[in-house]
Amino acid sequence: MDRDQISEHLKFAAELGVAGVSRDPAWRARTVSAAPEVVTPAPAAPGPSEPAALFRSSSEALAAIKLEIGPDCSRCKLHTLGRKQVVFGVGNPDADLMFVGEAPGADEDLQGIPFVGRAGQLLTKIIEAIDLKRDDVYIANVIKCRPPQNRNPEPDEVDTCEPFLFQQIDVIKPKVIVALGTFAARALLRTLDPISRLRGRVYEYRGAKLIPTFHPAYLLRNPSSKREVWDDMKLVRRLLNS
């Protein structure tokens, strides 16, 4: 790695709140965990879906799922509560790394693309910090329409929409999935545990390794948690490279 690459890595790490190294002997003697907690199987989720087997490419399969949802989906009540459009997902259809958030926000609802506001800009920096570009990964949400006032999705909305997320995962077949925030982690893992308890572990999920971490919007309000996210992303990078 040349000097410019090292400088860029340090810049990205600084964005995530990583302070770098120290000449303090106590820092050098600190204990560093070399491996994550033993892999914990996730609770059972609905089995694999069919689209990937019906099309010549994952790109075609994703397009078919998007067409099935339709631009004016009316399957749940969110279509009557002010949403402007369906926000399907974006990125590499053959990505090794997939990020799953909660639901679109105001910026996403306007543009039709997940994670494009301030939280999305921070997510882009997080992705770049592990030597990837946004176009290298795939980004989606548990539900595809914005809840009013950005409230949490309600159970009936999740039940209606999450099968499309499962189809996306089964088509893309990522090596690693990052669940962003409490709601996404709880929805995927079928648990009520807080994100603070879920993160730091690796879960088997639909053929992938699932890593829960804090949502970028949470980091904007709580910058001190960037260190934990950096630790989670280093784990993601190790899993991608294994």
Order of alpha helices (4+ residues) and beta strands (2+ residues): alpha-alpha-beta-alpha-alpha-beta-beta-alpha-alpha-beta-alpha-beta-alpha-alpha-beta-beta-alpha-alpha
